[in-house]
Amino acid sequence: MQNKYAESDYMGVFEKEWKRLVCDEGGNLILDKVARELHDYSLLMENCTNVLQEYTFLSKPFTRADYVVEKIDEIIERRVQERLEEEIRRLREEAA
């Protein structure tokens, strides 16, 4: 997975993603719009952190996506293996 922007390209990100949302036609920041976007961003970060902690035991929302996906895959594989083992035990008990 690749990020859309380089980590150091914050002004490019602002120009392409945020300026139209938080500036007037003259390019001046509108504080209310900035505050609303930052509020939404804070909620997003909080929810991302909660999901990460619940499923991967990671707590940093800026953890690389490929690492998070790898951890979730490991958890899924472990849970599937546990269920298969439980089902095999159950079937053996029934057959006995």
N, C-alpha and C positions, 0 to 999 in steps of 0.2 A: 504494500500500500504506500502510495506516495502522497505527500502533502501538496496542496494546491499552490502554496507559496513558500518561498524560502523563509526561514525563521527570522532573518534580519530585514525582510522587506515589509516592515510594518507600515510605511507610508504608502507603498503600492497597494497594500490591502485596504488601507483607509480610502484611497482614491477610488478603487474599484468596487468596494463593498459597502462602505459606511458613509462616505461624503454625501451621497444623495439622500441618505436617511436622516442625517443629523445636521445638515447645513442648509442655509437659505440659498437662493440663486446667486448671491454674491460670494458664496463660499464661507460665510460666517457661521460659526457654531451656534446652534440653538440649544441652550442649556437644558430645557425641558425634554427635548428629543434625545439628547445625550443621556440624561438621567434615566429616561424610560428604557433605552437600549441597554444601559449598564444594569438596570434592574432585571431585565429579561436574561441578560448574560449571567448574572449572579444566580438566578433560579436554575438556569441550564447547568451551570457548574455544580451547584448543590445536588441536583438530580443525577448528574453523571457520576459524581462521587458516591452517592448512595448506591447506585446500580453497580459500580465497580466494587465497592466493599461487599455488597451482598453476594455477588457471583464470583469474584476473583480474589477477594481479600486484599485488593490494592486500594490505596486511598488517594492517589494523585490523579486528578482528571487529565493531566497532560502526559500521562503514560502513553507511549507509542501504541497506535491502534493495532499493529500487527502483533505486539506482545499481548495485548488484552485478548485478541481473538485466539491466540495460541493458548492462553490460560483457560479461556472458556471451552475451547475444544478439549483440553485435557480433563476438565471437570465433567464434560458430557461423556467422554469416553470412559472415565472412571465410574460414573453413575450407570451407564449402560452395562458395563462389565459386572458391577454389583448386582444389577437386576437379573442379568443372565444367570449368574451363579445362584441367586435365590430361586429362580425358576427351575434350574436343573436340580437343586436340592429338593424342591417341592415335588417335582415329577418322580424323582428317585424314591421319595418317601411314599408316594401314591402307589408306585409299582411294587414296593416291598410288601 
